[in-house]
Each structure stands twice: as C-alpha cells, then as structure tokens.
Amino acid sequence: MKHVIFLFFLSVIWNLSSQTKTTFVYSVKRSDTLKLDVYTPRRIKKSEKLPALLWMHGGGFFEGKRNDRNNVKLCKYASRNDYIGISISYRLLRKGTQSKFGCNCSKQEKLETFKQAVIDFLDAADFIVKNANALHIDAQYIIAGGSSAGAEGSLNAVYLREYFVDSLEKYNDVKFAGVFSAAGAVVNADYIKKTNAVPSVLFHGTNDQLVPFGSAPHHYCKPESPGYLMLDGSEVIAKKLEDLETSYYFNMVKEAGHEISAVPFMDLKKVFHFFERTILNDEIIQTKIIKTKSP
C-alpha cells in the first residue's frame, strides 16, 4: 500500500512539472530588456510543432509581470493541453507617472501607449515566428491573448495593426489564428474586416468601469477631461464578428465590473475546445454566454 501511495505522489509531482520553461530576450528598447517565457510540454517530440498562446499581462500599463502566478498557471495549462504557452513582458510606459492611465492621462499619451504595446506584442510574435522550429511552434496557429491592458494591447495588435504600425512590412510573417481577450477593447472596431477577422474569445463584465463593455469612453472619462478616448469593447467586437460570419465565443457577465479581466480558469476547457473546433477544424461557431454576477 505504501508503494502505491508513493507512486501516486510521484505521478502528481510529474504532472505538476510536466513542462519546461525557457526565458528569452525578444527585444531591447533603451532601458527595457523585454523577455518572454516559453512553456513547452516536457515530452514533446523533436520534430513536433504545436499551436501557441501568446499572452500579455494586465496592469494598466504601469504594473504587472509576465511571471505572476496566474500568468504562469495559464501557460502551464496551455502546455498540458498540447499548446506552447508564452507569457511576455512589455514596456510599462505609464509606470512612475502621476496620471497612470486614467482620465488625467491625455488622449495622445493613451494612443501612444497603445501603439507601443502593439509594437511590443508584434515584436514578441515576430521573435517566436522567426524561432518557430526551435520552439516547436506551428507559426500558422498563434493565438494572441491578454488580460485588461494586455487584452487591449493584443486585440489592437490583431485588429488595428495598420492603424498603429508605420513599418508593416517588418511583420509580414506574423499572422494570428485567433484571439483570447479578458476585458479588452480596441480603438476602432471598424478596422475589423473580413481580411483580418479571426476566431475570438471575449470575456467582459457589463459594468466594467475601466475598459468599456460596449462603445464608450475609456475609464468613462468625461468629454472635457484630457483622457477622453472612445473605445469599442467586447460587445461591439462580437457584433462585428457576427456580421462578418466569423467565429466568436462571447462570455458576458451582467452587473460585473473589471474583475472579469482575471484569467477565466473555470472556463479554460471550453475556451481551448472552441479554438480546437474553429482554428484547427475550421468550424464556424458563434456563441454568446450570458451570466449574472453572483451576489
């Protein structure tokens, strides 16, 4: 009996450490050395290539870390389910500023912050595409994802590349197969077109006071404030994808706020199953889940 228990604990330990983590520098920009952590299944075959989840953490562009507990947990989950999980750092341009990313941060500063976040995300994607063979990544199946500020950065990188990036040819080889957003928004959903629409997972609370659920000012700033900037949230993005007959999984939580930006661990099985069906199997699925915040 003791041997059975011992073998059981060995099995548990193996499952908990069934991936390897490797850290790379993907870009150096002035004083910022930008890194990414790659979580690979330990037993991957030498010639095997897997889809990848490229994840951008939240934190209002002034805080947060790529190796926070939940980001690590998400990437490990991905690697246990036949993905390469990748969590990136990026420039926190609002760190140390008095206005952070609120209503006293000017519209111009916000747009510049979004732009540089998009560039950092695309640079990370370009790095993994260029090193796809060594990283066991199928470059045709990269899912962009993020939470809160990271969701804004990754969504804008997927859908507004031409809006934010001057030298588009640099990223000719970077293509995204899908997007996974937890409380994100884009600057203008009109940039979502048939040519760039991809299967999208969208989680959002209807009462989010930071990142709008529909079309509304960022942080609900008043028109006379410096930081007044209209954004299109998950509701608008989902409607756009519906009109374009593109797959989406829209999980809206009535009466919930920005807490929905947390990684939806309870729903990850459904999320990855959605990507399997829509990206790997090329099915068209449009699903809207409506929940109400628990008291």
C-alpha positions as CSV (number, residue, x, y, z in Angstrom):
1,M,0.0,0.0,0.0
2,K,2.9,2.4,0.8
3,H,4.3,1.8,-2.6
4,V,1.0,2.6,-4.3
5,I,0.8,5.9,-2.3
6,F,4.4,6.7,-3.2
7,L,3.8,6.1,-6.9
8,F,0.6,8.2,-6.7
9,F,2.6,11.2,-5.3
10,L,5.3,10.7,-8.0
11,S,2.6,10.9,-10.6
12,V,1.2,14.1,-9.1
13,I,4.7,15.6,-9.0
14,W,5.3,14.6,-12.6
15,N,2.0,16.2,-13.7
16,L,2.8,19.4,-11.9
17,S,6.2,19.6,-13.6
18,S,5.2,18.2,-17.0
19,Q,6.5,21.2,-18.8
20,T,9.8,23.1,-19.2
21,K,10.1,26.9,-19.0
22,T,12.7,28.7,-21.1
23,T,13.2,32.5,-21.0
24,F,14.4,34.5,-24.0
25,V,15.1,38.2,-24.6
26,Y,13.0,39.2,-27.6
27,S,13.9,42.9,-27.8
28,V,15.9,45.6,-26.1
29,K,14.5,49.1,-26.2
30,R,16.5,51.7,-24.4
31,S,16.5,50.7,-20.7
32,D,13.9,48.0,-21.2
33,T,15.1,44.4,-21.8
34,L,11.9,42.6,-22.9
35,K,11.7,38.9,-22.2
36,L,9.2,36.1,-22.8
37,D,8.8,32.8,-21.0
38,V,8.1,29.7,-23.2
39,Y,6.3,26.8,-21.5
40,T,6.8,23.6,-23.5
41,P,5.4,20.1,-22.8
42,R,8.3,18.1,-21.4
43,R,7.6,15.0,-23.5
44,I,7.4,16.9,-26.9
45,K,8.9,15.1,-29.9
46,K,11.9,16.6,-31.6
47,S,10.1,17.3,-34.8
48,E,6.7,18.1,-33.3
49,K,5.1,21.6,-33.7
50,L,2.2,22.9,-31.7
51,P,-0.1,25.9,-31.7
52,A,0.9,28.7,-29.3
53,L,-0.8,31.0,-26.9
54,L,1.0,34.4,-26.8
55,W,-0.2,36.1,-23.6
56,M,0.1,39.8,-22.5
57,H,-0.5,40.5,-18.8
58,G,-2.6,43.3,-17.4
59,G,-1.9,46.1,-15.1
60,G,-2.9,49.4,-16.7
61,F,0.4,49.8,-18.5
62,F,2.1,50.7,-15.2
63,E,2.3,47.4,-13.3
64,G,2.1,43.6,-13.7
65,K,4.6,40.9,-14.5
66,R,4.7,38.2,-17.1
67,N,5.5,35.6,-14.4
68,D,2.7,36.5,-12.0
69,R,1.1,33.4,-10.5
70,N,-2.0,33.5,-12.8
71,N,0.0,34.0,-16.0
72,V,2.3,31.1,-15.1
73,K,-0.8,29.0,-14.3
74,L,-2.4,29.8,-17.6
75,C,0.8,29.0,-19.6
76,K,1.2,25.7,-17.8
77,Y,-2.4,24.8,-18.5
78,A,-1.8,25.6,-22.2
79,S,1.3,23.4,-22.3
80,R,-0.6,20.5,-20.6
81,N,-3.1,20.7,-23.4
82,D,-0.8,20.5,-26.4
83,Y,0.0,24.2,-26.8
84,I,3.1,26.2,-26.3
85,G,2.3,28.7,-23.6
86,I,4.2,32.0,-23.8
87,S,3.9,35.0,-21.4
88,I,5.6,38.2,-22.3
89,S,6.9,41.4,-20.6
90,Y,6.5,44.7,-22.4
91,R,7.2,48.4,-21.8
92,L,5.1,49.7,-18.9
93,L,5.1,53.3,-20.2
94,R,2.7,54.6,-17.5
95,K,4.8,53.3,-14.6
96,G,6.0,56.2,-12.4
97,T,3.6,58.7,-13.9
98,Q,1.2,60.6,-11.7
99,S,-1.8,60.2,-14.1
100,K,-1.2,56.5,-14.6
101,F,-3.7,55.5,-17.4
102,G,-6.7,57.4,-16.1
103,C,-8.7,60.5,-17.1
104,N,-5.7,62.8,-16.5
105,C,-3.6,60.8,-18.9
106,S,-4.1,62.7,-22.2
107,K,-5.7,61.1,-25.3
108,Q,-2.4,61.4,-27.2
109,E,-0.5,59.7,-24.4
110,K,-3.0,56.9,-24.3
111,L,-2.8,56.3,-28.0
112,E,1.0,56.3,-27.9
113,T,0.9,53.8,-25.1
114,F,-1.5,51.6,-27.1
115,K,0.8,52.0,-30.1
116,Q,3.9,50.9,-28.3
117,A,2.1,48.0,-26.6
118,V,1.0,46.8,-30.1
119,I,4.6,47.1,-31.3
120,D,6.0,45.2,-28.4
121,F,3.4,42.4,-28.9
122,L,4.2,42.2,-32.6
123,D,7.9,42.1,-31.8
124,A,7.3,39.2,-29.5
125,A,5.2,37.4,-32.1
126,D,7.9,38.1,-34.7
127,F,10.5,36.6,-32.4
128,I,8.6,33.3,-32.0
129,V,7.8,33.1,-35.7
130,K,11.5,33.5,-36.6
131,N,12.4,30.8,-34.0
132,A,9.3,28.6,-34.6
133,N,11.3,25.5,-35.4
134,A,13.5,25.7,-32.3
135,L,10.5,26.5,-30.1
136,H,8.3,23.7,-31.6
137,I,5.7,26.2,-32.7
138,D,3.4,26.0,-35.7
139,A,3.6,29.6,-36.8
140,Q,0.2,29.3,-38.6
141,Y,-1.5,28.7,-35.3
142,I,-0.6,31.5,-32.9
143,I,-3.4,32.8,-30.6
144,A,-2.9,36.3,-29.3
145,G,-4.3,36.9,-25.8
146,G,-4.2,39.1,-22.8
147,S,-6.0,40.5,-19.7
148,S,-7.1,44.1,-19.3
149,A,-4.3,46.3,-20.6
150,G,-2.8,43.2,-22.1
151,A,-6.1,42.4,-23.8
152,E,-6.2,45.9,-25.2
153,G,-2.6,45.5,-26.5
154,S,-3.2,42.1,-28.1
155,L,-6.6,43.0,-29.6
156,N,-5.2,46.1,-31.2
157,A,-2.2,44.1,-32.4
158,V,-4.5,41.7,-34.1
159,Y,-7.1,44.1,-35.5
160,L,-5.5,47.5,-35.7
161,R,-2.0,46.7,-36.9
162,E,-2.4,49.0,-39.9
163,Y,-3.7,51.8,-37.6
164,F,-0.8,51.8,-35.1
165,V,2.2,50.5,-37.1
166,D,4.2,52.5,-39.6
167,S,6.5,49.8,-40.9
168,L,4.1,47.0,-41.6
169,E,6.5,45.0,-43.8
170,K,8.5,44.2,-40.7
171,Y,5.7,41.9,-39.6
172,N,4.7,40.3,-42.9
173,D,5.3,36.9,-41.4
174,V,3.3,37.5,-38.3
175,K,-0.2,36.1,-38.6
176,F,-2.6,35.4,-35.8
177,A,-5.1,32.5,-35.9
178,G,-7.2,33.6,-33.0
179,V,-7.5,36.0,-30.1
180,F,-8.4,35.5,-26.4
181,S,-9.4,38.6,-24.6
182,A,-10.3,39.1,-20.9
183,A,-11.9,42.6,-20.6
184,G,-10.3,44.2,-23.6
185,A,-11.2,46.8,-26.2
186,V,-10.0,48.3,-29.5
187,V,-9.7,51.9,-30.5
188,N,-12.0,51.4,-33.5
189,A,-13.8,48.2,-34.4
190,D,-14.3,49.5,-38.0
191,Y,-10.8,48.1,-38.6
192,I,-12.1,44.6,-38.1
193,K,-12.7,43.3,-41.6
194,K,-13.1,40.0,-43.3
195,T,-9.4,40.0,-44.2
196,N,-8.3,40.2,-40.6
197,A,-11.2,38.7,-38.6
198,V,-10.2,35.6,-36.6
199,P,-12.0,33.3,-34.1
200,S,-12.2,35.4,-30.9
201,V,-12.8,34.6,-27.3
202,L,-14.2,37.6,-25.4
203,F,-14.9,37.8,-21.6
204,H,-16.3,41.0,-20.2
205,G,-18.5,42.4,-17.4
206,T,-21.3,44.7,-18.5
207,N,-20.5,47.2,-15.7
208,D,-16.7,47.4,-16.3
209,Q,-15.8,51.0,-15.3
210,L,-12.3,50.9,-16.8
211,V,-12.5,49.1,-20.1
212,P,-15.9,49.7,-21.7
213,F,-18.1,46.7,-22.4
214,G,-19.7,48.5,-25.4
215,S,-18.7,51.7,-27.2
216,A,-17.9,54.2,-24.5
217,P,-15.0,56.4,-23.2
218,H,-12.0,54.7,-21.7
219,H,-12.4,54.8,-17.9
220,Y,-15.7,56.6,-18.7
221,C,-13.8,59.9,-18.7
222,K,-15.9,63.0,-19.3
223,P,-15.6,64.7,-22.7
224,E,-13.8,67.7,-21.1
225,S,-11.1,65.6,-19.4
226,P,-7.6,65.1,-21.1
227,G,-8.1,61.3,-21.2
228,Y,-11.3,61.3,-23.1
229,L,-10.9,58.5,-25.7
230,M,-13.7,56.4,-27.2
231,L,-13.1,52.6,-27.3
232,D,-15.0,49.7,-28.7
233,G,-15.3,46.8,-26.1
234,S,-16.3,43.2,-26.4
235,E,-19.9,43.8,-27.2
236,V,-19.0,45.8,-30.3
237,I,-16.3,43.4,-31.3
238,A,-18.6,40.4,-31.1
239,K,-21.3,42.1,-33.1
240,K,-18.7,43.0,-35.8
241,L,-17.5,39.3,-35.9
242,E,-21.1,38.1,-36.1
243,D,-21.8,40.4,-39.1
244,L,-18.6,39.1,-40.7
245,E,-19.7,35.5,-40.1
246,T,-16.5,34.8,-38.1
247,S,-16.4,32.6,-35.1
248,Y,-16.6,34.0,-31.6
249,Y,-17.2,32.9,-28.0
250,F,-18.6,35.9,-26.1
251,N,-18.9,35.4,-22.3
252,M,-20.7,38.4,-20.8
253,V,-21.4,38.8,-17.1
254,K,-24.2,41.1,-16.2
255,E,-23.5,43.6,-13.3
256,A,-19.9,42.5,-13.2
257,G,-17.0,45.0,-13.3
258,H,-13.4,44.8,-14.2
259,E,-12.8,41.7,-12.1
260,I,-13.7,39.8,-15.3
261,S,-10.3,40.7,-16.5
262,A,-8.9,37.8,-14.4
263,V,-7.9,34.7,-16.3
264,P,-11.1,32.6,-16.6
265,F,-9.7,29.4,-15.3
266,M,-13.1,27.7,-14.8
267,D,-13.8,28.2,-18.5
268,L,-10.4,27.3,-20.0
269,K,-11.5,23.9,-21.1
270,K,-14.3,25.5,-23.1
271,V,-12.0,28.1,-24.5
272,F,-9.4,25.7,-25.8
273,H,-12.2,23.4,-27.2
274,F,-13.5,26.4,-29.1
275,F,-10.1,27.1,-30.6
276,E,-9.7,23.5,-31.5
277,R,-13.0,23.4,-33.4
278,T,-12.7,26.8,-35.1
279,I,-9.0,27.1,-35.8
280,L,-7.8,23.5,-36.1
281,N,-11.0,22.1,-37.5
282,D,-12.1,25.2,-39.4
283,E,-15.7,25.2,-38.0
284,I,-17.8,28.4,-37.8
285,I,-19.2,28.8,-34.2
286,Q,-20.8,31.9,-32.8
287,T,-21.7,31.5,-29.1
288,K,-22.9,34.1,-26.6
289,I,-22.9,33.1,-22.9
290,I,-24.9,35.4,-20.6
291,K,-24.3,35.2,-16.9
292,T,-25.2,37.3,-13.9
293,K,-22.7,38.3,-11.3
294,S,-23.0,36.2,-8.1
295,P,-24.2,38.2,-5.1
